[in-house]
Amino acid sequence: MSALKKHFHWVTVAFAVAIAFVMVWATLAYAAPKARSSEECMAYADLALVAATLAKHGMDGMQTKAMLADIYTIQGDHSKEMARLIVESSKHYISLKSGTPRDYARMFAEVCVTQQGNVDGLLGTAS
């Protein structure tokens, strides 16, 4: 019986480690990209201002993306994903009538800088 208890203990530990690994991986897989500097935070806040303004005036997602592509040079998967998430969260913020586009951009910049680029809470993603 002692050998059976040891075996059960190691199987339990291995299972717990596997579950922890999956949870960490899942969290990382769904976390938003992070701004890499305060300058990048400010650029994304500017993008948030424009996206929220377009949302306020009823621009749909395709029109917004087209206009943002004309205004900003968005290169790389990281930046494209961040822009996509900002557009979505801007629409949501405006739909809740929580404030003005300027309020959203100011809040975005403040959170981004103070949280060292982590804006998961604003973008509706897990951190």
C-alpha positions in Angstrom: 0.0 0.0 0.0 2.8 2.4 0.7 4.0 2.1 -2.9 0.5 2.8 -4.1 0.3 5.9 -2.0 3.6 7.2 -3.3 2.5 6.5 -6.9 -0.8 8.3 -6.3 1.1 11.3 -4.7 3.4 11.7 -7.7 0.4 11.4 -10.2 -1.4 14.0 -8.2 1.6 16.3 -8.2 2.2 15.8 -11.9 -1.5 16.6 -12.6 -1.4 19.7 -10.5 1.8 20.9 -12.3 0.1 20.2 -15.7 -3.0 22.2 -14.7 -0.9 25.1 -13.5 1.1 25.1 -16.8 -2.2 25.1 -18.8 -3.5 28.0 -16.8 -0.4 30.1 -17.2 -0.3 29.3 -20.9 -3.9 30.2 -21.4 -3.5 33.5 -19.5 -0.5 34.5 -21.6 -2.3 33.4 -24.8 -5.2 35.8 -24.2 -3.4 38.7 -22.6 -3.3 41.9 -24.7 0.0 43.0 -26.1 1.7 45.6 -24.0 3.0 49.0 -24.9 6.8 49.0 -24.7 7.4 52.5 -23.6 5.6 55.7 -22.4 5.9 57.1 -25.9 4.1 54.0 -27.3 1.5 54.5 -24.6 0.9 58.0 -25.8 0.7 56.9 -29.5 -1.9 54.3 -28.6 -3.8 56.9 -26.5 -3.9 59.1 -29.6 -5.2 56.1 -31.6 -7.8 55.5 -28.9 -8.9 59.2 -29.2 -9.4 58.9 -32.9 -11.1 55.5 -32.7 -13.5 56.6 -29.9 -14.3 59.8 -31.9 -15.1 57.7 -35.0 -17.2 55.4 -32.9 -19.1 58.3 -31.3 -20.0 59.5 -34.8 -21.3 56.1 -35.9 -18.4 54.9 -38.1 -18.5 51.1 -38.5 -15.5 48.9 -37.9 -14.4 48.7 -41.5 -14.6 52.5 -42.0 -12.7 53.0 -38.8 -9.9 50.5 -39.8 -9.6 52.2 -43.2 -9.3 55.6 -41.7 -6.8 54.5 -39.0 -4.7 53.0 -41.7 -4.6 56.3 -43.5 -3.7 58.2 -40.3 -1.2 55.8 -38.7 1.5 53.5 -39.9 0.7 50.3 -38.0 3.4 47.7 -38.6 3.9 44.3 -37.0 1.5 41.8 -35.5 2.0 43.4 -32.0 0.8 46.8 -33.1 -1.9 45.5 -35.4 -3.4 43.5 -32.5 -3.1 46.4 -30.1 -4.9 48.7 -32.6 -7.6 46.1 -33.2 -8.2 45.8 -29.4 -8.2 49.6 -29.0 -10.8 50.0 -31.7 -13.1 47.4 -30.1 -12.7 48.8 -26.6 -13.3 52.4 -27.9 -16.6 51.3 -29.5 -17.6 49.6 -26.2 -16.6 52.6 -24.1 -18.6 55.0 -26.3 -21.6 52.6 -26.5 -21.8 52.7 -22.7 -21.9 56.5 -22.8 -19.2 56.5 -20.1 -17.6 59.7 -21.2 -16.1 61.5 -24.2 -13.5 60.2 -26.6 -11.1 62.6 -24.9 -11.9 61.0 -21.5 -11.2 57.6 -22.9 -7.9 58.6 -24.4 -6.8 60.3 -21.2 -7.8 57.3 -19.2 -6.0 55.0 -21.7 -2.8 57.0 -21.5 -2.9 57.2 -17.7 -3.4 53.5 -17.2 -0.9 52.5 -19.9 1.9 54.7 -18.4 1.2 53.9 -14.7 0.8 50.1 -15.4 3.9 50.0 -17.5 2.1 49.2 -20.8 -0.4 46.8 -19.4 -3.8 47.8 -20.6 -5.6 44.5 -20.3 -8.2 45.9 -18.0 -9.2 48.6 -20.5 -9.1 46.3 -23.5 -11.2 43.6 -21.8 -8.6 40.9 -21.8 -7.0 38.9 -19.0 -3.8 40.1 -17.5 
